[in-house]
Amino acid sequence: DSKTVFYNKKDNPLFEDIRFFREDSARNLWIGTNRGGVILYNMNTSKFEAQPYINDTILPEDGQVKAMEIDKQNNLWIGTVDGLAIGTINKQNFERKTQLDSLTVFGISSLYCDPNGDMWIGSEKMGGKPGLIKYTASQKEFRRVSSVSGIIPKALLMDRNGILWIGTGQGVMAFHNDSIVSSLTENDGLLSNNINLL
């Protein structure tokens, strides 16, 4: 007996402004919202599960999830206005980070786990200006990407050739071997320079 169920403002205001869906290694869906924090949809029970540990103790008071990703080790990465929260799914080992590569980081704008398992972190404010940080999983090391400084990375995606495409408010940039190798703007045919999704 299959029936469509709608989750909306009338039934539950947390579902009014969903920003992210991410699937973990157990095939459960993690949902990041604009003001309601993080919610888990358990695929085995077909039920939504509140995440009070994350929402009440880890996230900022406003509950805004600005970016969200799950890495190859099944860690949940949550970008907030106050920095980054990282922890293993189904464990209470989350920690908040505002210092990455010795820079104070606020306003995480994007998170992307590449095919190698490395995490790319876009920030609105990093040591006074926006930029990109790479977390190399094998070395457990955060490193600022100096060639992407002064730009807010809004969306990130790596192609099969290892080129990281970066959506910004100034168009799309292609990053490879520690440098910007190409950029596209409205002058090149984009409909808008404001790229929020790749």
N, C-alpha and C positions, 0 to 999 in steps of 0.2 A: 504494500500500500504506500506508494510514493506520493508525497505531497510537497509542493514548493513552500518553503518558509522564508518570509521576508524579515530582515532585521533592519529597523529604521528608527527614526527619531521618536515615533509614537510608542514603539515597543521597548526600545532601549537607546537612550541618547548617546551611548558610547560608540554606537555603530554609525553615527551621523557623518563622521569625517575620518574614514579609514585612509591611511596613507601608504601602508605597506602590507604585503603578504609574503611570508617566507616559509619554506618547507624545511623541517628538520630531518634528521636521519631516520626517525621513526615514522615519517610521512605526516606528522602533525603540522598544522598551520599556525604560525605565529603572526599576530596582527598588530601592527603599530598604528596608533591613532593620533590625531592632532591634539586632543585634550584629555583622552581617556587612558593614556598609558599603553600597556601591552596586554593583550588577551591571547589565550591559547584556544584553538579549536582542536579538540581531541578527535582524531579520525576513528579511533576504535569505539568510543562511546557516543560519537556524534553530538557532543556537548561542548559548549563554551566554558572555559575555566578561567576564573579571575586569577590574577598574578599579584597578590598583595605584597609578597616579599619584594618583587621588582618595583611595583608601582608606588608603594608606601615608603620603602627604605632606600631605594637606589635612584629612581628618577627624580628630577626636580618637582617641586610642588605643582607646577602647571600641567604635568603629565604629557607634555608635548614630545612626540617622537619625531625627530627631524630626519633621521636616517636609520635603517635597520638592515642587518645582514647576518647570515649564519655561515661560519667558516667550515673547512673540511674536518675539523676536530669536533664539530657539533657545539661550538661556542656561539652564543648569541651576542652580537655587537649592537649596541643601541647608541645612536648619536642624539645628543640633546643640546639645548642652548648653553648648558653648563659643562659641556665636554662629552666624554665617552664613558659608557658602562659596558663592561665585558664580563661574561661568566658562562659556565658550562650549563647547558640546558638540563633542567631537573635537579640542579644542585644549588645550594645557597652559598655560592662562592663568588658572587658578583662583586666587582670593584669599580669604583669610579676613577676616571683618569682625566686630569686637566693639564698634566705635564707630559708632552710627547717630544722626544728629541730635545729635551731641555727648554722647550717653548711652552708657554701657557696657551692652551687651546680652548676656544669657546665656539659655540655655534657650528656644530658638525653639520655640514651641508650634504654629504654623500658618503656612502660606504659601498665598497665592492670587493668581493673575494674573487681573485682571478683563478684561472685553471691550475696554477701552481700552488694554490692555497695561501698566497700572500694577500694581505688586506690593504686596500687603497682608501685613504681617509681624506675627504675634502673638508676644509674648515673655512668659516667666514672670518675668523680672527685667530691668527697664530703668530704670537710674538708681535702683535700690533697690526698685522696685515693678513689677508687671506692667503690660502695656499693648499698644497697637497702633501700628505705624508704617506710613506709606504711602510707597512709592517711586514718584515720578512719573517715568515713563520718558522723556518728552519733555524734561524739565529735568534728568534724572539727579540727582535730589535726594531724600534721605530726610527725612521730617518726622513728628514724633510727633503722634498724634491725641490731643489733650488731653482730649476728652470721653469717651474710652475708657481711663481711667487707673485702676489698681487692680483690673483685671479681666483674667483670663487668657483670651485668645481661643483656643479649642481647634479651631474649625472656622469657615471663612469661605466665603461664596457670595454673589454679586451677582445680583439678579433683573433682568428686562428693563426695570424702571423705575429702575434705578440705585441701588436700596437694597441695602446690604451687610448681609447677615444674619450675625450673630456667635454661634456656639455657645460657651457658657461653662459653668462649674460652677454658675452661678446662673440657668440658663435660656437663652433666645434673645433677642438684642437686634437691633433694626433701626436701622441707621446711615445717615443721608442728610444732605447739606448740612452737614457738620461737627458733627452732633449726633445723639444717640440719640432716635429718634422714636417708638419703641415697644419694649416688652419683654414676653415671655411666660414664665410659670413654671408649676409644678405647679398653682398656684391658678387658672390660666387653662385648664387641661386637659392640659398636658404630662404624660407618664407619668413623667418624671424631669427634674430641673433640670440634670443632668449631660449636656450635649450635646457629643458628640465628632465627629459627622459630620453634614453637611448635604447 
